Amino acid sequence: MQRRKFIKKSAAASAAFTIVPSFVMGKQHVAPSDTLYMGAFGVGGRGAGVIQGLDNTKKVKFVTLCDVDDRSAASTYKKYPKAKKYKDFRKVYDKHLKEIDAIMVATPDHMHASIALPFMRAKKHAYVEKPLTHTINEARLMTSVAQENGIVTQMGNQGASSAGSREAKEWIASGIIGKVYKVDCWTNRPVWPQGVPTPTEKQPIPKELDWDLWLGKAAMRDYNAAYLPFKWRGFWDFGTGALGDMGCHIMETPFGVLDLGYPTEAEASCTTNWVGDFVEADYSDSCPASSIVRLKFNTDTHGDIALNWYDGGILPDLPDELKDGETIGATGGGSIFYGSRGILIADAYSLNLRLLPSSSMALFNPPKPYLNRIKDGIEGHQNNFVEGCLTGSDTSSDFKKSGPLTEAVLMGNLAIKAFQYKKFKPGKKSGDWEPFEYPGRRKILWDGANMKVTNWDMANEWVKGTYRKGWNLS
């Protein structure tokens, strides 16, 4: 189907379809209350892990499997021989829409919304890997469509199902650390190349890969192995960098605990790239090797809160309350909550909580748990979604929650892009470039209700994103 016709058809689907029982698939069909019929998109790599988690529930049947690269999908295809296999998600929509109750999307970030939205408009439940979307506008749209169509949704940030995330909320609500005024978050990511030049070499496209479909909404360019299978995360056109990869995990706890909502401003400082003596490289197509992002929020309960993000090996300041030999915790990342009466540290998935000074833990009597716990915690994140689809129960990271969380994460990326933004002119020597416009560190002021940067209109282009001709979202 041509892309233009596909968009019109998918937009009309919200009126043409209503939620109905699962499609009867022959003698082996199980009652809709017992089985969720799914289509999966992006079934290699991380997608294979999500599929395994869904399969472990024993309540999912995969009707279709879709991946643009037969190499990465090979093991999943072999495991589910009865599922129909496709490279183009639009063919799944055309041929199997009535057979599917829900979808799972675990493609590169830039294609999450393009794939999920047509099915969501047709009232199909949606499990989408983190970050939910590639742009703020897409996150706002996904959140709106999910609510309008009354579907069950879940973003794939499994820490949202952890007991620790709920425990942190109970502890802080008890007043043990007082009003929170600052949160420091950090990660050991990236663990893939960032701060690198744009590939220019044209390489042969592997026969198993549909390069045009892999690019999707991104601008056409020559194939280069520098993008696949995992390194796309470090390029803005496809990924969202270290912050996009881990922010929806690590920031989930402070976001939910403190009811942060939309940030009011964002600012960043990042690694500088050099190609020679005192020659700054224009590697702005790539996310920086390391960055510090400062977000500010205004909350009803705690007032103004500063949330600071550190990645690429940069760590936050060590609290004075740490004793010699004590660390801030897991090397992979975590959060430090600073309150008027104390400090709380949570690791990346909020599995472990502790108060500072450490001696206060012996005196602390934790409040009686009152928030609902998810069976099996982070390992039960996929089951939490399946149960939501089958029974109507709440999910840990529905788009009403994870959409605004993703927006906050992507607002941090807007600040990073603002720092990277420079206009260059050729230098005296071939290959040299000299900046003639250099904003440097720029603060982004954000009107969340109207989804608009108020002090630099250039950044609003990043809020909306760009789409290759024929791939615009309807």
N, C-alpha and C positions, 0 to 999 in steps of 0.2 A: 504494500500500500504506500502511496506517496505520503510524505510527511504532512503536507498541508491537509490532505483528506483525513489522515489519522487524527490530527488535532481536532478537526471539526466533529469527527465521529465520537472521540472520547469526551468532548465537551457536552455532546448531546446525551451521552450515556447516563449522566446523573438523573436525567428525567425519564430515560427509557427503562432503567432497571431499579428494582427495589430489592431489599434483603430477602432472599428466599432460601429454603433448605438446600443442602448440598445436592449437586447434580447426581442422579442415580447412575452409577457406572457399571451396571451389570450385576451378575449374581454375587459378586464379592463385596458389594456395597454394604457399608455399616451405617447404622442410624446416624443422622447429622449430629445428634447430641454426643456421640462418641468419637467422631472423626472429623478432622479439619482438612479439607482438600486445598492444597497450596500450589502456587507457582513460585519458583525460586529464580532469582536473577543475580548472576555473579556467584558461581557455585564452586570456584576454586579458592585457594588461599583462605582468608578469613570466612568467606562464604561457606566453605566446607565445614568449618567448625560450627557455624550457626546451624547448618542443616543437621549436623550430628546432634546438637542440643535439642532441636525440634523433634528429631527422630526418637530421641531417648524418652520422650513423653509417651510413646506408643499410641498417640492419638492423632498423628499426622500422616497423610498420604500425599506424596508429591506427584501431582498431575503432569507438570512440566518442569524442565530444567533448562535454563537459558544462560549461555556464556559466549562471548565473542571469541574466546581463545580455547580451542579444543585441547591444548596442552595442559592448561591449568585445571580444566574441567574433567580431565580423563578419569581420575580416580572416583569422582562423584558419579559420573556417567556409568561407570562400571558397577558401582554399588546399587544403583537404582535403574536396572535395565528396562523396566516397564514404563518409566516416565518418558514422555515425549521430549526430544531434544531440539533446541533451537539456538540460533545465534542472534536473531533479531527479535527484540521484545515485542515489537508491533505484531508479529505473526502470532505470538501467544495471545495477544489481545483479540486478534481477529478470529482465531480458531477455537479458543478454549475459555473465553470469558465466562460462559455459563457454568463451566465445570469447576471453577475456582472459587473458594470462599475467601482466601487470603493470599497475600504475597509476602515474599521476603526479598529485600534488595541489599546486596553486599558488593556492589560494583565500586569502582573508583568514585570519589566524592562528587565529581562534577556531573554524574549521571543519576544520582539518587532521585532528584525531583522529576526529571524528565521521564523516568521509568515509572515511578510510583504514582504520580498524579492521575494519569488516565485511569488506572485501576481503582484508585481511591474515589474518583468521581463516579465510578460504576459501583460504588458501595462495597468494595472489597477491603477487608481488614488489612493492615499494613504493619510489618516489622521491617524497620529500616536501620541499617548500621549507623553508628556515629561517625562523623558529625551528621546530623540529620540531613543537611543540605550543604551546597557549595556557596550560596549567597544568602544574605539576610532576607531579601525579598522572597526567595524560595522557601525559607523557613516560615515566614509569616503566612505565605500561601498554603503550605502544607498544613499548618495549624488550623487555618480557617476552613479548608476543605474537609479535614477530619471532623471538625465540630459540626459543620453544615450537614454532613452525610451520616452522622451518628455511628461511625465505625470505630472498632477497637484498634488502637495503635500502640506501638512500643518502639522506642529507639534502642539500639543495641549498646547501651552503656550499662553493663551488668552490675556495676557497683550500686546502681539505684535500687537493686533488689537486696543489697546486703543488710544484715542486721545492724552493722556499725553505723550506717547512714541514719537509721532511725534512732539508734542509741545516742548519737551525737545531738540530734534534735531534742531528745528528752533531757539530756544533760544540760544543754544551753538554756532550754526553756525553764529548767529548775532554778536558774540564776547563779549557778556555781561559779561562772567566770564573769558575771555581771553583763553589762551592755557591751556588745562587740563593736569595735571601731575599726579593726583592721584584720585582714586575712592574707597571709602569704601562701601562694601555691607554687609548686615546682615539679618538674619532671626531668628524667634523664634523656628524653627524646630531644632531637632526632637521632635515630639509629639507622638512618639512610642519608644519602647525600643531600645537603642543602648549601646554599651559598655557592652554587656552581654555575658555569656558563651554559647558555642554551645550546643543545646539540645542533650541529650544522651538517654533519655527515649524513648523506642519504645511504641507508642500508637496505638490503633486500627484506621484504616483508615475509615473515614465516608463513608457510602455506596454511598452517592451522589457525591463523589469526585474521579476522576481518578488521583491518586497521581503520577503515572508514567508520564502522560501527563503534569501535573502541573510542575514537575521537568524539563521536556523538556531537554535542553542542559546541565543542572546542573548535577553534580555527584549524583548517587543514594545514598539515605540515608533513615533512618526510618522516617515515618510520626510523626510529633509532632505539637500540636496545637500552639506552640510558633511561628510558621511561618505564620499562617493564622488567619483571613482573610486579615490583613493589616500590620502585624508586619514583614513581609518579607523585608520591606524597609530597615531594620536595619542590614541585613546580606549581605555581599559582593556577595555571589553566586547568589542572586536574585535581590537585590536592589542596589541603589547607594547613600544611606544615605541622610542626610539633604541637602548636596550640590547638589546631583543629583535631589532631589525632588524639591527644590526651586531655584536652580541656574539658570535654564532655564527661570524662571519667572523674578527674580530680576536682573540677569546679562544681560537680553535681552536689556534693555534700554541703559546701557553704551556700550554694544557690538555694537548695531546698530547706536547709536549716534556718537560714536568715530571711527567706522570702525576698530575694534580691530584686527580681523583676528586671526591667530594662536599665542598663547603665545610663548615667547622665553625661559622662565624658570618658575619653580613652586617650592614652599617650604611650609611646613606645620608644625604646632605643635598641639598636641592633648592631650586630657584627658588621664591620666594614670589610669589603673585599679589595685586594690589591693585586695588580697584574705586573707590577714592576716597581722601580723606585719612585715613590710618591705619585703613582698613577692609580687612581681609583677605578675599579672595574664596574661596569654596568651589568650586574647580575640580577637585576630586579625581576626577571621572569621566574627566578627561583626564590623560595623562602629563605630567610637568613639562617646562617649556621647557629646563631644563638640570639636570644632577645629577652628583653624585660618589658612587660606590658603593665600599665597601671590603669585600672578601671575604678570608677567611683559610682556608688549607688546611694540612693536615699530610701530608707525603709521606715515603716510606721513604728516598728518595735524598737529598733536600735538606732534610729537616726542615720546620719551619714556614715557610710562604710567604704573604706578603701580596700580593693582587692588587687594584689600584686602578683604577677605571673613571671616565673623564671624558667628558662629552658636552655638546652645546649651546653649543659655543664655549669651554668651560673646558678648559685644557690642564694636563698634569702639570708638575711642577717640571723645569726644564732641568738636566741633569747638569752638574756643575762641569767635567767633562772636555771639554765642547764649547768649541771655540775661537770667537773673535769671528767672526761671519758664518756660522757653522755652525748648522744647524737640526736638530730631531729627526726631520725627514724629511717624508714625504708629508702634505699638509694633510688628506687624507681620513681618516687614522687610522693607528694602528700600535701597537707594543708596545716597551717598554724593559725589558730584563732586567738586574737588578742582582745581580751575583755577588760573592763574597768576593775575587775576583782581577781583576774587570773588568766591563765593560758591553757588552751586545749590543742593537742596535736592529733591529727588523724592521718593514717597512711593513705596511699593512692585510692584504694577501694573501700576505705573506712572499715577495714577489718579489725584494726587495733586503735584504741583511743587511750590517751593518757593526759593527765594534768601536770602542769609545772607550777612550782617546783615538784619534783617527783615524790617528795615526802608527803605532799598533800593527798596522794592517792590512798595512803593508808588511813587517812582520816575521813575520806569521802564515802558517803553512803549513797550509792546511785539510786535515783528514783525508780519506783516500780515501773517496769515496762508497760506502756499503754498503747503504743503504735503497733499496727498490724505487721507481723513478720512474714516474710515470704519463705515458703518451704524451700530448703536447700540454698537459700541466699543467692549469691551471684551465680551459682550453678543452676539455679531454678529460674533464671531470667526468661529463658525461652518458654518454659512451662507456664510461667506467669502470663505470658501473652496468649498461649494456647487456651488456657483456662478462661481468660477474658473473652476470647472469641466464642467459646462453647457455652459459657455460663453467664456472661455479662458482668463478671467481677472486674474490679478495678485493676489496672496494670501499674507497674512501678514507674514507668517512664513514658506515659502517654504523651502525645504531641502537644497537648495543652500545657504540659510542664516542660518537655524536652525541646519544644519549638523556641520558647523564650530563652532557655539555657543555650541553645545553639546560636541564637542571635547575639547573646552576650559574648560568647566565644568568638564569633565572627567579627564583632565590633573590635575586639582586640586585634584581629588580623587587619582590619581597616587602619588601625593606628600603626601597625607594622608597615603596611604599604605606604602610608603617608610619610613615614621615616625614610623608606627606600626611594620615594619618588624624586627623581631628578631628571632634568632635560640635559642632554649631552650634545656637544658639537665635536667634530673631528679635531684631533690635536695636530701638532706640527709633523709628527711622524705617523706613517700609516699604521693603523691599529690602535693608536692612542686616542683617548677621549677625555675631554675636559668638561666639567659641569659648568653650565652658565645659568642654571636656575637650581638652587639648592635649598629647599625649605628646611631640610634637616629635621630636627625633632619638632613635631607639630601636634598640638592638642586637638582632638576631634570632639566637638560638642554635639550631643545626640538628643534629638526629640523622638523618643521611643514611640509615643502615641501616634505620631505622624510619620514614623519611619524615615527620618530625614536628618542629615548632617546640616547643622545650621550655620557653621562658620567657614566651610570650604566646599563649595558646590562640586568641585572635581571628585570628591569622595563619594558623592551620590551615584556616580557611574558604577562604582564598585558595589554599592548597596544592591543595585539591580543586576549587575553582571552583563556579560555579552554572550550572544548566541550565534552560531554559524547559521547562514541562511537556510531556512527550512526547518530549523530546530527550536524556534521561539516557543516559549510556553504559552498556552492559550489562557 
